[in-house]
Amino acid sequence: MRSCAEAALRRTGAVLALLLGTLALPGPALAQVAQGATTLVVPTPPGGPIDRVARIVAQGLSSVLGEPVVVENKGGAAGKIGVQAALRAARDGHTLIAVSPSIASVNPVVDKAAGYDPLKDFDPLGIVAFNDGVLAVRADLPVTDMPVTDMPGLVAYAKAHPGALTYASFGVGTSLHLQTEELLHTLGITARHVPYKGEAQAMNALIAGEVDMMAYVTSPIVPFVANGRARALAATASTRWAALPAVPSFAETGIDALRNYTYRSWVGIVLPAGVPAAARQRATAALREVLARPETLKALEAQGFAPVTPDAETMRRTVAAELERNRRLIAAGGISLE
C-alpha cells in the first residue's frame, strides 16, 4: 500500500510532494515534477514577454528532449523569488531559468539583496528572442487642453503640467522602471511611477485609463491601438516596428534627444552555474535545435518577437554591458528608483 501511495505522490507534483516532506528547502521552493522532466522557471507572472517566449521554447524543448518541460511561473520581488528558488534546485541540468534585462542586468544593480550575481550564478545558454515595442498613452490623454498625439505633444504636456503624468511598469526595480526613468531624464520631464505585478497588468491599467503612459509595451498592445483604446506615439527601436508600421521611431519624432536613443528588450535562457558539462551540452544542443525549427520561429514571430540563434558568449557580453550601463545610470543621478 505504501509503495503505491508514494508512487502516486511522485506523479502528482508539488502539492502532494509537500506531504512527503520532499520540499524542505528554506523559503519558496520549486514544485516537484516527474522524474526525468525539466522545469523552466519563469520569474514573472503569466502573460508577460518572458512567459510567452518560455512557453514556446518549452514546447520545442519537450519535443527535442523527449521529456516533459514544465513552465513554472514564480513571480515576485522583480524576479528574485523565482531566481533564488531555481538556484536552490539540484544542479543536474533539469532546471532552466528564463530571464530578461529586468532579471539579468537591472535587479542585481538596484537591489542590494537580489541574492544572485548574474555573471557568477548564471550559466547562459543564449538569448532566444528580441522584442520591440512602443511608447503608448491612454486614448483620452489629456481630457482637456493640450492633446497628446505625438512625442513632442507628450513632452510639451509634461512640461506644462509638471508631475501630473503617471506611468506604469511591471514592478519597482524592473527594466521598464529603469528604462522609463532614463527616458524621462533624457526628455527633461517627470512622471509618477505606478508599479504593477507584470506586463499584462500594467498594460491593462493603461487601457483602463488608470495610468497615463507606458514607455515600452509589446505586441499585446497592437489590437488596442488598432481599435483606439490606446495611442502609440513612438517605436522604441532604431527603426519602425513592423507590427505598427505607421508609428514613427524615436529617431523620427523630431526630438533631438531621441535621435540616437533606443530601447529593445530580450528573453534568454540560463542554467544555474555548476551544472555538469554533459548536461549543459545537452541543454545547449536542444535549445539551438528548437530555435532552428521553422515552427518555433513562426510561433515567436506571431507573438511579436524576433528569434535569434542562442549563443552563450554573446549573451554573457550583453548582460555584462547592460550591467555596466545601468551602474553608470544610477551613479550619474537623476534616476529615481523609489
Sequence and secondary structure as in RCSB ss.txt:
>XXXX:A:sequence
MRSCAEAALRRTGAVLALLLGTLALPGPALAQVAQGATTLVVPTPPGGPIDRVARIVAQGLSSVLGEPVVVENKG
GAAGKIGVQAALRAARDGHTLIAVSPSIASVNPVVDKAAGYDPLKDFDPLGIVAFNDGVLAVRADLPVTDMPVTD
MPGLVAYAKAHPGALTYASFGVGTSLHLQTEELLHTLGITARHVPYKGEAQAMNALIAGEVDMMAYVTSPIVPFV
ANGRARALAATASTRWAALPAVPSFAETGIDALRNYTYRSWVGIVLPAGVPAAARQRATAALREVLARPETLKAL
EAQGFAPVTPDAETMRRTVAAELERNRRLIAAGGISLE
>XXXX:A:secstr
 HHHHHHHHHHH HHHHHHHTTT  SSS      TT EEEEE S TTSHHHHHHHHHHHHHHHHHTS EEEEE  
 GGGHHHHHHHHHS SSS EEEEE HIIIIIHHHH TT    HHHHEEEEEEEEEE  EEEEETT  SSSS   S
HHHHHHHHHHSTTT EEEESSTTSHHHHHHHHHHHHHT   EEEE SSHHHHHHHHHTTSSSEEEEE GGGHHHH
HTTSEEEEEESSSS  TTSTTS BGGGSS GGGTT    EEEEEEEETT  HHHHHHHHHHHHHHHHSHHHHHHH
HHTTEEE    HHHHHHHHHHHHHHHHHHHHH      
